[in-house]
Every structure is written in structure tokens, then in C-alpha cells.
Amino acid sequence: MPHPFVSEVLEHIRTYRLTTVDAVTKLFSFDDSRAAASLLKELRSANLVAEAELSPGQVYYHLLPQAAELLRLGQVEARPLAGVAKAEAYAKLHFCCLQEAYRPLIPADRFRSDFGSLYRPGPRISYYTAGQTLGYLRVETKGMTGDPYRVLEYCRRDLAKRVQWKGGRSKEFSDLVEAGRFVVTVLVAAEGRAERLRQEVDRARERSQLYNVRAEDIKKHGDKYGGTWEPAFIAYKRWHRNDKEGKRKPPRMPPPMNVAVVPGLMDLIYPKVVRLPADKPKELTRKQKRRRARKRLEKAANAAESDA
């Protein structure tokens, strides 16, 4: 095809699994959305991409098998997405390409070549870069909603899987974390939810810091030492309030994490139910008609008596 952006757009769709007119317009610096829509229409006509419903009134584009030849690949993921897969793919696309800062998602093959020491075989790569920072994306879908503490545990697990590898400690990931160059980013559907998660992160950080102040005092001066800073003393006491045997582990610091809101994600996680036109009301029986007529007459008679 003559358009100069064809291969780049197809590679972009391959990386994010889907795209939209807005994403192509912004990412490839088109003057307006009509030019991007025209290019995507050309790709559809050439049987390289197909169109599918994103949400009521909105569409997205995904690859078709013929795109593999143009990209010089054996095969590509060429099918429409649905449910959680569609919500996760759109959330990553929006965060990486449609917000103020561009944070490119790293394709699996490039991650393996550029970050060979960090590569782990397994499910789809969900890493992005933001300057010198390597980020890992986690999308909050139906299975994650609920207690914010639970989301923190998911993020701790994400970090632990990377720092601890095959029974040993991964020096590469550990160095990134210690240098403040690794972060887990949670993508959510609403600002209220994002604020709850941020508050939970702040509470977890404060709780761990205060607990450690008291723990250090006990280590130096013994359990009966009463000179601990009061907030630290209270935090320590609350943590072990129901811990009669003293076996509860100290509170952990939250993992390095960000929370970002993805507009429109709510409609993908919880699709609106399209209600079909109601069936015609059933015909009333003779008995029901007589009952209704009697009630109307009684109502009219009561109204006449009140006027008199």
C-alpha cells in the first residue's frame, strides 16, 4: 500500500492488540481524525485489519491474518477481543498512547532482546517505559475490585515474582527497584477508586514506618521501654492487638506503584445492558376489565361526594 505509515500502524496494533482512530491520530501525528480514519479504512479494504465494537457507538481495529506477511511474521493474533481481554488491551492502549505522556508498551520480542536479563518466559509482556523507568501494567477488572488491600497484595506478588526468580534473587530487578526505576501501575475505571487505592498505599507506608520505629526501640531497650514516639507505639500495639501468641509478621512496605484512571474502562468492565422493546401488554380478561371499571366508578363517586 502507498501510505508511509502502513507497517508502523500494523506493528502498533500488533503490540497493543487493538487500536482506535483517536490513538492512531495522536500517535502518528495526523492533522485530524479523518486522515487516521481514512488510513484505517484503506487497511480494512486491503483485508489487513477488521473493525469490531469497543462499546456502544465506538469501534476498535484488530489485525487479520494477511497482516502477518506484510509484517514478515509467521502469524499474528488475528481475532476480535471480548470481555476482560478487550478491557485490558484498551486500558493499556489508553494509558500508553492517549494520555498526556507517551509511555510505549514494549513488544515481547523487543523486550527479550533489549532487556534480556529481565526477560521471564510466561504470559503476555505488559511492560512499558517512561524515561528511565520500567513499568509493569496491571488492569483492575472484575476480579480485582473490592478491598484495596487485596490490590496491594497483587502488586506485591507482581514484584516478588520478578525479584525472586528460580529460588534466587534477581540482581537486575533488585537494582532497578532500589534505584527507584521500577513501578507497578494499576489502571482503574474511576477517580474515586484510584483515590481509595492511593490512600491505602499511603496508609501501608505510614504503618510500616511507624511499626519499625517501635520495633527498633524494643530491639535496643526491651519490650517494657516506654519512651517510644506515641504514634509509633499505637501503630505497633494495633498491629498486634489480636496477636496473642506474637506470631504476626511485621507490616510490609507497599511496592513501588502508581494508580491511573482510564476513561471509558467502566463501560468495558461492566457493559451496559441493551434493553429490547417491551412486549405488548397482555389482553385483560373480562373479570379484570369489570374490576377496573368498578374501581373507576367508585373513585368517581367518592370524588362527587367530597365535592358536595
ZADO-1210 file (C-alpha; in nm, 4 decimals, padded with zeros to 6 digits):
<atoms>
<atom x="00.0000" y="00.0000" z="00.0000" code="MET" pos="1"/>
<atom x="00.1294" y="00.3506" z="-00.0813" code="PRO" pos="2"/>
<atom x="00.0718" y="00.5109" z="00.2577" code="HIS" pos="3"/>
<atom x="00.4029" y="00.5521" z="00.4504" code="PRO" pos="4"/>
<atom x="00.2552" y="00.4566" z="00.7891" code="PHE" pos="5"/>
<atom x="00.1065" y="00.1184" z="00.6963" code="VAL" pos="6"/>
<atom x="00.3755" y="-00.1036" z="00.8522" code="SER" pos="7"/>
<atom x="00.4032" y="00.1193" z="01.1607" code="GLU" pos="8"/>
<atom x="00.0270" y="00.1147" z="01.2203" code="VAL" pos="9"/>
<atom x="00.0099" y="-00.2630" z="01.1809" code="LEU" pos="10"/>
<atom x="00.3028" y="-00.3064" z="01.4215" code="GLU" pos="11"/>
<atom x="00.1271" y="-00.0715" z="01.6637" code="HIS" pos="12"/>
<atom x="-00.1910" y="-00.2834" z="01.6511" code="ILE" pos="13"/>
<atom x="00.0146" y="-00.5989" z="01.6977" code="ARG" pos="14"/>
<atom x="00.1735" y="-00.4545" z="02.0128" code="THR" pos="15"/>
<atom x="-00.1471" y="-00.3300" z="02.1761" code="TYR" pos="16"/>
<atom x="-00.3769" y="-00.5986" z="02.0271" code="ARG" pos="17"/>
<atom x="-00.6202" y="-00.3255" z="01.9175" code="LEU" pos="18"/>
<atom x="-00.6299" y="00.0426" z="01.8313" code="THR" pos="19"/>
<atom x="-00.8776" y="00.3275" z="01.7765" code="THR" pos="20"/>
<atom x="-00.8963" y="00.6250" z="01.5425" code="VAL" pos="21"/>
<atom x="-00.8001" y="00.8585" z="01.8299" code="ASP" pos="22"/>
<atom x="-00.4898" y="00.6543" z="01.9124" code="ALA" pos="23"/>
<atom x="-00.3699" y="00.6457" z="01.5514" code="VAL" pos="24"/>
<atom x="-00.4398" y="01.0189" z="01.5131" code="THR" pos="25"/>
<atom x="-00.2304" y="01.1121" z="01.8159" code="LYS" pos="26"/>
<atom x="00.0454" y="00.8545" z="01.7820" code="LEU" pos="27"/>
<atom x="00.1189" y="00.9219" z="01.4147" code="PHE" pos="28"/>
<atom x="00.0600" y="01.2997" z="01.4327" code="SER" pos="29"/>
<atom x="-00.2240" y="01.3208" z="01.1804" code="PHE" pos="30"/>
<atom x="-00.3756" y="01.6650" z="01.1370" code="ASP" pos="31"/>
<atom x="-00.7206" y="01.5357" z="01.2273" code="ASP" pos="32"/>
<atom x="-00.9073" y="01.2148" z="01.2917" code="SER" pos="33"/>
<atom x="-01.0423" y="01.1993" z="00.9359" code="ARG" pos="34"/>
<atom x="-00.6956" y="01.1260" z="00.7973" code="ALA" pos="35"/>
<atom x="-00.6442" y="00.8455" z="01.0513" code="ALA" pos="36"/>
<atom x="-00.9898" y="00.7058" z="00.9790" code="ALA" pos="37"/>
<atom x="-00.9118" y="00.7125" z="00.6074" code="SER" pos="38"/>
<atom x="-00.5919" y="00.5121" z="00.6598" code="LEU" pos="39"/>
<atom x="-00.7711" y="00.2537" z="00.8729" code="LEU" pos="40"/>
<atom x="-01.0407" y="00.2294" z="00.6045" code="LYS" pos="41"/>
<atom x="-00.7679" y="00.1552" z="00.3468" code="GLU" pos="42"/>
<atom x="-00.6293" y="-00.1177" z="00.5726" code="LEU" pos="43"/>
<atom x="-00.9786" y="-00.2657" z="00.6026" code="ARG" pos="44"/>
<atom x="-01.0217" y="-00.2633" z="00.2256" code="SER" pos="45"/>
<atom x="-00.6890" y="-00.4457" z="00.1910" code="ALA" pos="46"/>
<atom x="-00.8074" y="-00.7122" z="00.4418" code="ASN" pos="47"/>
<atom x="-00.5245" y="-00.6268" z="00.6825" code="LEU" pos="48"/>
<atom x="-00.7441" y="-00.5131" z="00.9737" code="VAL" pos="49"/>
<atom x="-01.1045" y="-00.5574" z="01.0785" code="ALA" pos="50"/>
<atom x="-01.3435" y="-00.3423" z="01.2758" code="GLU" pos="51"/>
<atom x="-01.5265" y="-00.4529" z="01.5922" code="ALA" pos="52"/>
<atom x="-01.7387" y="-00.2896" z="01.8614" code="GLU" pos="53"/>
<atom x="-01.5490" y="-00.1405" z="02.1547" code="LEU" pos="54"/>
<atom x="-01.8580" y="-00.0121" z="02.3355" code="SER" pos="55"/>
<atom x="-02.1955" y="00.1168" z="02.2110" code="PRO" pos="56"/>
<atom x="-02.1169" y="00.3806" z="01.9487" code="GLY" pos="57"/>
<atom x="-01.7396" y="00.3152" z="01.9457" code="GLN" pos="58"/>
<atom x="-01.5251" y="00.0776" z="01.7395" code="VAL" pos="59"/>
<atom x="-01.1720" y="-00.0588" z="01.7502" code="TYR" pos="60"/>
<atom x="-00.9476" y="-00.2265" z="01.4951" code="TYR" pos="61"/>
<atom x="-00.7601" y="-00.5565" z="01.5179" code="HIS" pos="62"/>
<atom x="-00.5311" y="-00.7435" z="01.2802" code="LEU" pos="63"/>
<atom x="-00.6312" y="-01.0021" z="01.0213" code="LEU" pos="64"/>
<atom x="-00.4100" y="-01.2990" z="00.9212" code="PRO" pos="65"/>
<atom x="-00.2986" y="-01.1253" z="00.5987" code="GLN" pos="66"/>
<atom x="-00.1094" y="-00.8671" z="00.8086" code="ALA" pos="67"/>
<atom x="00.1484" y="-01.1314" z="00.9037" code="ALA" pos="68"/>
<atom x="00.3000" y="-01.1308" z="00.5560" code="GLU" pos="69"/>
<atom x="00.3426" y="-00.7532" z="00.5490" code="LEU" pos="70"/>
<atom x="00.4986" y="-00.7612" z="00.8972" code="LEU" pos="71"/>
<atom x="00.7242" y="-01.0511" z="00.7909" code="ARG" pos="72"/>
<atom x="00.5958" y="-01.2751" z="01.0673" code="LEU" pos="73"/>
<atom x="00.4826" y="-01.6339" z="01.0649" code="GLY" pos="74"/>
<atom x="00.1495" y="-01.5418" z="01.2194" code="GLN" pos="75"/>
<atom x="-00.0209" y="-01.2669" z="01.4175" code="VAL" pos="76"/>
<atom x="-00.3004" y="-01.2606" z="01.6714" code="GLU" pos="77"/>
<atom x="-00.5909" y="-01.2074" z="01.4356" code="ALA" pos="78"/>
<atom x="-00.9186" y="-01.2189" z="01.6203" code="ARG" pos="79"/>
<atom x="-01.1561" y="-00.9764" z="01.7892" code="PRO" pos="80"/>
<atom x="-01.1231" y="-00.9399" z="02.1650" code="LEU" pos="81"/>
<atom x="-01.4009" y="-00.9703" z="02.4193" code="ALA" pos="82"/>
<atom x="-01.4619" y="-00.9389" z="02.7919" code="GLY" pos="83"/>
<atom x="-01.1580" y="-00.8967" z="03.0156" code="VAL" pos="84"/>
<atom x="-00.9109" y="-00.9246" z="02.7251" code="ALA" pos="85"/>
<atom x="-01.0712" y="-00.6305" z="02.5460" code="LYS" pos="86"/>
<atom x="-01.0869" y="-00.4200" z="02.8657" code="ALA" pos="87"/>
<atom x="-00.7198" y="-00.4866" z="02.9472" code="GLU" pos="88"/>
<atom x="-00.5997" y="-00.4154" z="02.5928" code="ALA" pos="89"/>
<atom x="-00.7927" y="-00.0874" z="02.5716" code="TYR" pos="90"/>
<atom x="-00.6746" y="00.0252" z="02.9165" code="ALA" pos="91"/>
<atom x="-00.3106" y="-00.0295" z="02.8169" code="LYS" pos="92"/>
<atom x="-00.3642" y="00.1481" z="02.4847" code="LEU" pos="93"/>
<atom x="-00.5213" y="00.4498" z="02.6560" code="HIS" pos="94"/>
<atom x="-00.2562" y="00.4742" z="02.9286" code="PHE" pos="95"/>
<atom x="00.0358" y="00.4394" z="02.6885" code="CYS" pos="96"/>
<atom x="-00.0885" y="00.6341" z="02.3848" code="CYS" pos="97"/>
<atom x="-00.3851" y="00.8580" z="02.4709" code="LEU" pos="98"/>
<atom x="-00.2796" y="01.0366" z="02.7887" code="GLN" pos="99"/>
<atom x="-00.0536" y="01.3427" z="02.8081" code="GLU" pos="100"/>
<atom x="00.2725" y="01.1490" z="02.8311" code="ALA" pos="101"/>
<atom x="00.3614" y="00.8805" z="02.5764" code="TYR" pos="102"/>
<atom x="00.4706" y="00.5622" z="02.7539" code="ARG" pos="103"/>
<atom x="00.5341" y="00.2965" z="02.4882" code="PRO" pos="104"/>
<atom x="00.4373" y="-00.0617" z="02.5605" code="LEU" pos="105"/>
<atom x="00.7289" y="-00.2919" z="02.4846" code="ILE" pos="106"/>
<atom x="00.6594" y="-00.5778" z="02.2395" code="PRO" pos="107"/>
<atom x="00.7562" y="-00.9193" z="02.3743" code="ALA" pos="108"/>
<atom x="01.0277" y="-00.9817" z="02.1132" code="ASP" pos="109"/>
<atom x="01.1899" y="-00.6399" z="02.1709" code="ARG" pos="110"/>
<atom x="01.1713" y="-00.6821" z="02.5489" code="PHE" pos="111"/>
<atom x="01.3531" y="-01.0114" z="02.5151" code="ARG" pos="112"/>
<atom x="01.6302" y="-00.8526" z="02.3047" code="SER" pos="113"/>
<atom x="01.6605" y="-00.5184" z="02.4897" code="ASP" pos="114"/>
<atom x="01.6047" y="-00.6465" z="02.8438" code="PHE" pos="115"/>
<atom x="01.7408" y="-00.9997" z="02.8116" code="GLY" pos="116"/>
<atom x="01.8460" y="-01.0235" z="03.1783" code="SER" pos="117"/>
<atom x="01.4933" y="-00.9245" z="03.2888" code="LEU" pos="118"/>
<atom x="01.3006" y="-01.1437" z="03.0467" code="TYR" pos="119"/>
<atom x="01.0913" y="-01.4209" z="03.2008" code="ARG" pos="120"/>
<atom x="00.9008" y="-01.6701" z="02.9842" code="PRO" pos="121"/>
<atom x="00.5321" y="-01.6766" z="03.0563" code="GLY" pos="122"/>
<atom x="00.2166" y="-01.4809" z="02.9774" code="PRO" pos="123"/>
<atom x="00.1968" y="-01.1696" z="02.7618" code="ARG" pos="124"/>
<atom x="00.4527" y="-00.8959" z="02.8299" code="ILE" pos="125"/>
<atom x="00.2935" y="-00.5903" z="02.9966" code="SER" pos="126"/>
<atom x="00.5950" y="-00.3642" z="03.0401" code="TYR" pos="127"/>
<atom x="00.6234" y="-00.0019" z="02.9342" code="TYR" pos="128"/>
<atom x="00.8937" y="00.2622" z="02.9583" code="THR" pos="129"/>
<atom x="00.8643" y="00.6172" z="03.0942" code="ALA" pos="130"/>
<atom x="01.2010" y="00.7873" z="03.0640" code="GLY" pos="131"/>
<atom x="01.4480" y="00.5776" z="03.2662" code="GLN" pos="132"/>
<atom x="01.1698" y="00.3909" z="03.4486" code="THR" pos="133"/>
<atom x="01.0478" y="00.0440" z="03.3592" code="LEU" pos="134"/>
<atom x="00.6819" y="-00.0061" z="03.4463" code="GLY" pos="135"/>
<atom x="00.4561" y="-00.3085" z="03.4704" code="TYR" pos="136"/>
<atom x="00.0843" y="-00.2656" z="03.3936" code="LEU" pos="137"/>
<atom x="-00.1944" y="-00.4296" z="03.5898" code="ARG" pos="138"/>
<atom x="-00.5546" y="-00.3551" z="03.4894" code="VAL" pos="139"/>
<atom x="-00.8195" y="-00.3657" z="03.7603" code="GLU" pos="140"/>
<atom x="-01.1045" y="-00.5725" z="03.6201" code="THR" pos="141"/>
<atom x="-01.3936" y="-00.7510" z="03.7907" code="LYS" pos="142"/>
<atom x="-01.1692" y="-00.9988" z="03.9696" code="GLY" pos="143"/>
<atom x="-00.9607" y="-00.7274" z="04.1365" code="MET" pos="144"/>
<atom x="-01.2275" y="-00.4850" z="04.2548" code="THR" pos="145"/>
<atom x="-01.3089" y="-00.4811" z="04.6248" code="GLY" pos="146"/>
<atom x="-01.0703" y="-00.4392" z="04.9150" code="ASP" pos="147"/>
<atom x="-00.7830" y="-00.2028" z="04.8198" code="PRO" pos="148"/>
<atom x="-00.5512" y="-00.4068" z="05.0433" code="TYR" pos="149"/>
<atom x="-00.6108" y="-00.7010" z="04.8112" code="ARG" pos="150"/>
<atom x="-00.4864" y="-00.4958" z="04.5146" code="VAL" pos="151"/>
<atom x="-00.1705" y="-00.4120" z="04.7099" code="LEU" pos="152"/>
<atom x="-00.1155" y="-00.7842" z="04.7627" code="GLU" pos="153"/>
<atom x="-00.1496" y="-00.8459" z="04.3880" code="TYR" pos="154"/>
<atom x="00.1135" y="-00.5770" z="04.3229" code="CYS" pos="155"/>
<atom x="00.3449" y="-00.7212" z="04.5897" code="ARG" pos="156"/>
<atom x="00.3117" y="-01.0570" z="04.4182" code="ARG" pos="157"/>
<atom x="00.3929" y="-00.8993" z="04.0801" code="ASP" pos="158"/>
<atom x="00.7110" y="-00.7527" z="04.2259" code="LEU" pos="159"/>
<atom x="00.8086" y="-01.0691" z="04.4168" code="ALA" pos="160"/>
<atom x="00.7792" y="-01.2815" z="04.1002" code="LYS" pos="161"/>
<atom x="01.0376" y="-01.0615" z="03.9344" code="ARG" pos="162"/>
<atom x="01.2769" y="-01.0050" z="04.2229" code="VAL" pos="163"/>
<atom x="01.2761" y="-01.3730" z="04.3220" code="GLN" pos="164"/>
<atom x="01.3473" y="-01.5931" z="04.0224" code="TRP" pos="165"/>
<atom x="01.4019" y="-01.9710" z="04.0304" code="LYS" pos="166"/>
<atom x="01.4621" y="-01.9718" z="04.4035" code="GLY" pos="167"/>
<atom x="01.7239" y="-01.6946" z="04.3896" code="GLY" pos="168"/>
<atom x="01.7290" y="-01.3187" z="04.3887" code="ARG" pos="169"/>
<atom x="01.7297" y="-01.1378" z="04.0550" code="SER" pos="170"/>
<atom x="02.0016" y="-00.8756" z="04.0877" code="LYS" pos="171"/>
<atom x="01.8823" y="-00.6877" z="03.7782" code="GLU" pos="172"/>
<atom x="01.5301" y="-00.6326" z="03.9089" code="PHE" pos="173"/>
<atom x="01.6538" y="-00.5661" z="04.2618" code="SER" pos="174"/>
<atom x="01.8857" y="-00.2945" z="04.1300" code="ASP" pos="175"/>
<atom x="01.6003" y="-00.1345" z="03.9369" code="LEU" pos="176"/>
<atom x="01.3753" y="-00.1299" z="04.2449" code="VAL" pos="177"/>
<atom x="01.6467" y="00.0088" z="04.4735" code="GLU" pos="178"/>
<atom x="01.7259" y="00.2806" z="04.2183" code="ALA" pos="179"/>
<atom x="01.3577" y="00.3784" z="04.2017" code="GLY" pos="180"/>
<atom x="01.3386" y="00.2797" z="03.8358" code="ARG" pos="181"/>
<atom x="01.0695" y="00.0123" z="03.8538" code="PHE" pos="182"/>
<atom x="00.6999" y="00.0667" z="03.9254" code="VAL" pos="183"/>
<atom x="00.3761" y="-00.1335" z="03.9097" code="VAL" pos="184"/>
<atom x="00.0992" y="00.0801" z="03.7598" code="THR" pos="185"/>
<atom x="-00.2621" y="-00.0127" z="03.8338" code="VAL" pos="186"/>
<atom x="-00.5177" y="00.1073" z="03.5784" code="LEU" pos="187"/>
<atom x="-00.8663" y="00.1685" z="03.7198" code="VAL" pos="188"/>
<atom x="-01.2005" y="00.2855" z="03.5829" code="ALA" pos="189"/>
<atom x="-01.2918" y="00.5706" z="03.8216" code="ALA" pos="190"/>
<atom x="-01.1191" y="00.8517" z="04.0103" code="GLU" pos="191"/>
<atom x="-01.2905" y="00.7519" z="04.3356" code="GLY" pos="192"/>
<atom x="-01.1416" y="00.4047" z="04.3116" code="ARG" pos="193"/>
<atom x="-00.7990" y="00.5491" z="04.2302" code="ALA" pos="194"/>
<atom x="-00.8142" y="00.7725" z="04.5380" code="GLU" pos="195"/>
<atom x="-00.9015" y="00.4763" z="04.7622" code="ARG" pos="196"/>
<atom x="-00.6012" y="00.2829" z="04.6328" code="LEU" pos="197"/>
<atom x="-00.3684" y="00.5807" z="04.6779" code="ARG" pos="198"/>
<atom x="-00.4898" y="00.6246" z="05.0355" code="GLN" pos="199"/>
<atom x="-00.4303" y="00.2549" z="05.1053" code="GLU" pos="200"/>
<atom x="-00.0748" y="00.2838" z="04.9710" code="VAL" pos="201"/>
<atom x="-00.0096" y="00.5863" z="05.1950" code="ASP" pos="202"/>
<atom x="-00.1563" y="00.4069" z="05.4993" code="ARG" pos="203"/>
<atom x="00.0511" y="00.0950" z="05.4345" code="ALA" pos="204"/>
<atom x="00.3686" y="00.3025" z="05.4012" code="ARG" pos="205"/>
<atom x="00.2976" y="00.5012" z="05.7191" code="GLU" pos="206"/>
<atom x="00.2000" y="00.1882" z="05.9143" code="ARG" pos="207"/>
<atom x="00.5227" y="00.0115" z="05.8206" code="SER" pos="208"/>
<atom x="00.7392" y="00.3132" z="05.9056" code="GLN" pos="209"/>
<atom x="00.5759" y="00.3684" z="06.2461" code="LEU" pos="210"/>
<atom x="00.5863" y="-00.0025" z="06.3297" code="TYR" pos="211"/>
<atom x="00.9593" y="-00.0147" z="06.2552" code="ASN" pos="212"/>
<atom x="01.0250" y="00.2783" z="06.4906" code="VAL" pos="213"/>
<atom x="00.8717" y="00.0863" z="06.7808" code="ARG" pos="214"/>
<atom x="01.0372" y="-00.2402" z="06.6725" code="ALA" pos="215"/>
<atom x="01.3796" y="-00.0718" z="06.6772" code="GLU" pos="216"/>
<atom x="01.3145" y="00.0667" z="07.0269" code="ASP" pos="217"/>
<atom x="01.2194" y="-00.2810" z="07.1531" code="ILE" pos="218"/>
<atom x="01.5301" y="-00.4259" z="06.9935" code="LYS" pos="219"/>
<atom x="01.7526" y="-00.1700" z="07.1675" code="LYS" pos="220"/>
<atom x="01.5773" y="-00.1178" z="07.5023" code="HIS" pos="221"/>
<atom x="01.3428" y="-00.4146" z="07.5534" code="GLY" pos="222"/>
<atom x="00.9683" y="-00.4670" z="07.5412" code="ASP" pos="223"/>
<atom x="00.8983" y="-00.2546" z="07.8506" code="LYS" pos="224"/>
<atom x="01.0593" y="00.0571" z="07.7082" code="TYR" pos="225"/>
<atom x="00.8052" y="00.3412" z="07.7257" code="GLY" pos="226"/>
<atom x="00.9922" y="00.6186" z="07.5511" code="GLY" pos="227"/>
<atom x="00.8746" y="00.5355" z="07.2008" code="THR" pos="228"/>
<atom x="00.7145" y="00.8128" z="06.9983" code="TRP" pos="229"/>
<atom x="00.3396" y="00.7806" z="07.0689" code="GLU" pos="230"/>
<atom x="00.2133" y="00.7315" z="06.7087" code="PRO" pos="231"/>
<atom x="00.4692" y="00.4530" z="06.6626" code="ALA" pos="232"/>
<atom x="00.3704" y="00.2951" z="06.9941" code="PHE" pos="233"/>
<atom x="00.0000" y="00.3000" z="06.8939" code="ILE" pos="234"/>
<atom x="00.0697" y="00.1593" z="06.5449" code="ALA" pos="235"/>
<atom x="00.2694" y="-00.1296" z="06.6923" code="TYR" pos="236"/>
<atom x="00.0035" y="-00.2020" z="06.9530" code="LYS" pos="237"/>
<atom x="-00.2803" y="-00.2022" z="06.6989" code="ARG" pos="238"/>
<atom x="-00.0911" y="-00.4353" z="06.4666" code="TRP" pos="239"/>
<atom x="-00.0551" y="-00.6946" z="06.7418" code="HIS" pos="240"/>
<atom x="-00.3923" y="-00.6291" z="06.9058" code="ARG" pos="241"/>
<atom x="-00.5338" y="-00.9758" z="06.8314" code="ASN" pos="242"/>
<atom x="-00.1959" y="-01.1454" z="06.8070" code="ASP" pos="243"/>
<atom x="-00.1919" y="-01.3240" z="07.1433" code="LYS" pos="244"/>
<atom x="00.0960" y="-01.5560" z="07.0500" code="GLU" pos="245"/>
<atom x="00.3062" y="-01.2772" z="06.8960" code="GLY" pos="246"/>
<atom x="00.3470" y="-01.4613" z="06.5655" code="LYS" pos="247"/>
<atom x="00.2078" y="-01.1983" z="06.3307" code="ARG" pos="248"/>
<atom x="00.4673" y="-01.0793" z="06.0795" code="LYS" pos="249"/>
<atom x="00.5540" y="-00.7064" z="06.0680" code="PRO" pos="250"/>
<atom x="00.3607" y="-00.4929" z="05.8169" code="PRO" pos="251"/>
<atom x="00.5377" y="-00.4659" z="05.4836" code="ARG" pos="252"/>
<atom x="00.6097" y="-00.1538" z="05.2858" code="MET" pos="253"/>
<atom x="00.3858" y="-00.1192" z="04.9770" code="PRO" pos="254"/>
<atom x="00.5517" y="-00.1981" z="04.6447" code="PRO" pos="255"/>
<atom x="00.6530" y="00.0934" z="04.4219" code="PRO" pos="256"/>
<atom x="00.3223" y="00.1610" z="04.2481" code="MET" pos="257"/>
<atom x="00.1181" y="00.4219" z="04.0650" code="ASN" pos="258"/>
<atom x="-00.2554" y="00.4406" z="04.0051" code="VAL" pos="259"/>
<atom x="-00.4012" y="00.5856" z="03.6834" code="ALA" pos="260"/>
<atom x="-00.7602" y="00.6331" z="03.5654" code="VAL" pos="261"/>
<atom x="-00.8705" y="00.5140" z="03.2195" code="VAL" pos="262"/>
<atom x="-01.1849" y="00.6946" z="03.0977" code="PRO" pos="263"/>
<atom x="-01.4351" y="00.4577" z="02.9392" code="GLY" pos="264"/>
<atom x="-01.2955" y="00.1486" z="03.1093" code="LEU" pos="265"/>
<atom x="-01.6063" y="00.1140" z="03.3263" code="MET" pos="266"/>
<atom x="-01.8235" y="00.0538" z="03.0182" code="ASP" pos="267"/>
<atom x="-01.5923" y="-00.2298" z="02.9112" code="LEU" pos="268"/>
<atom x="-01.5760" y="-00.3959" z="03.2525" code="ILE" pos="269"/>
<atom x="-01.9488" y="-00.3614" z="03.3132" code="TYR" pos="270"/>
<atom x="-02.1156" y="-00.3339" z="02.9694" code="PRO" pos="271"/>
<atom x="-02.4472" y="-00.1551" z="02.9699" code="LYS" pos="272"/>
<atom x="-02.7401" y="-00.3881" z="02.9149" code="VAL" pos="273"/>
<atom x="-02.9264" y="-00.3060" z="02.5961" code="VAL" pos="274"/>
<atom x="-03.2911" y="-00.3480" z="02.6781" code="ARG" pos="275"/>
<atom x="-03.5131" y="-00.4714" z="02.3975" code="LEU" pos="276"/>
<atom x="-03.8541" y="-00.3066" z="02.3452" code="PRO" pos="277"/>
<atom x="-04.1034" y="-00.4384" z="02.5952" code="ALA" pos="278"/>
<atom x="-04.3579" y="-00.6888" z="02.4767" code="ASP" pos="279"/>
<atom x="-04.7129" y="-00.5663" z="02.4223" code="LYS" pos="280"/>
<atom x="-04.9229" y="-00.5878" z="02.7377" code="PRO" pos="281"/>
<atom x="-05.1416" y="-00.8934" z="02.7565" code="LYS" pos="282"/>
<atom x="-05.5127" y="-00.8603" z="02.6919" code="GLU" pos="283"/>
<atom x="-05.7167" y="-00.8272" z="03.0119" code="LEU" pos="284"/>
<atom x="-05.9736" y="-01.0922" z="03.0932" code="THR" pos="285"/>
<atom x="-06.3379" y="-00.9960" z="03.1241" code="ARG" pos="286"/>
<atom x="-06.3174" y="-01.0283" z="03.5001" code="LYS" pos="287"/>
<atom x="-06.0179" y="-00.7902" z="03.5155" code="GLN" pos="288"/>
<atom x="-06.1961" y="-00.5388" z="03.2904" code="LYS" pos="289"/>
<atom x="-06.5087" y="-00.5422" z="03.5135" code="ARG" pos="290"/>
<atom x="-06.2920" y="-00.4982" z="03.8257" code="ARG" pos="291"/>
<atom x="-06.1121" y="-00.1978" z="03.6772" code="ARG" pos="292"/>
<atom x="-06.4409" y="-00.0421" z="03.5600" code="ALA" pos="293"/>
<atom x="-06.5890" y="-00.0848" z="03.9086" code="ARG" pos="294"/>
<atom x="-06.2870" y="00.0847" z="04.0666" code="LYS" pos="295"/>
<atom x="-06.3159" y="00.3804" z="03.8270" code="ARG" pos="296"/>
<atom x="-06.6864" y="00.4193" z="03.9143" code="LEU" pos="297"/>
<atom x="-06.6135" y="00.4023" z="04.2882" code="GLU" pos="298"/>
<atom x="-06.3401" y="00.6623" z="04.2509" code="LYS" pos="299"/>
<atom x="-06.5705" y="00.8957" z="04.0589" code="ALA" pos="300"/>
<atom x="-06.8487" y="00.8516" z="04.3187" code="ALA" pos="301"/>
<atom x="-06.6092" y="00.9308" z="04.6060" code="ASN" pos="302"/>
<atom x="-06.4901" y="01.2435" z="04.4239" code="ALA" pos="303"/>
<atom x="-06.8530" y="01.3611" z="04.3723" code="ALA" pos="304"/>
<atom x="-06.9369" y="01.3100" z="04.7425" code="GLU" pos="305"/>
<atom x="-06.6322" y="01.5097" z="04.8518" code="SER" pos="306"/>
<atom x="-06.7297" y="01.7995" z="04.6190" code="ASP" pos="307"/>
<atom x="-07.0826" y="01.8010" z="04.7635" code="ALA" pos="308"/>
</atoms>
